[in-house]
């Protein structure tokens, strides 16, 4: 197998209560939402997307924010509420995306068009991962787990606030079912059928949340664990996040992320919102 190259792309920032990413096992949904925390104590976190140059094609993992969130490249309350389609969701997280950081702008900087992308793989359907979907709607295949799509339709107050169908309206978004047994709950999807790109179900934060395990011919791999944890310290210190649908399941998934990250075969293990990570290129 030829070399695999992974571009770590910064596709905006998100501002949240510190209890949302690092609230821990006893954090309530109210505390995680930031309602009881002064805005002066909220924190800005990066939002990363990942472009994978693979011998079989180009793969994008998550999309970050849509440009319409920050038309002028700065924080814009009115534009964000319009883009998200939810005043309530705006109260939980604010976003901004600097000029040149939107995913289509990042692709153009690499000499690529959205239509050049063979697969867009979504870890899950929260706004800072799927809001930019329409920017890459011309990609050949756009996939999310069937479990995640079904999960967004459940009659639950948290779900109704978190997920808005407008982010994928007009997008040919297809679902996949599990075809493997890798991961903390024994559910995975081998995208290409050769074990080099495996979407691994890591539920808890959301029902169909997936990590992407990118493996080379020597068995070395990079793990992109999305919101299974918000930073390296999440799995290092076993800190669960405040926003979750199933705290016990989230902890089980985080334990798997820890085990995978500590393996000598793991080249890098990356969250989507780690402030210690900078844009870079990984050669696998």
PyMOL commands that set and color helices and strands:
alter all, ss='L'
color gray80, all
select helices_A, chain A and resi 18-22+29-33+39-41+67-70+77-84+87-92+103-109+114-116+127-130+133-136+146-151+157-162+165-168+232-236+247-262
alter helices_A, ss='H'
color red, helices_A
select strands_A, chain A and resi 5-16+43-54+57-61+94-96+119-121+141-145+173-176+188-190+197-201+210-215+221-224+266-270+280-283
alter strands_A, ss='S'
color yellow, strands_A
deselect
rebuild
show_as cartoon
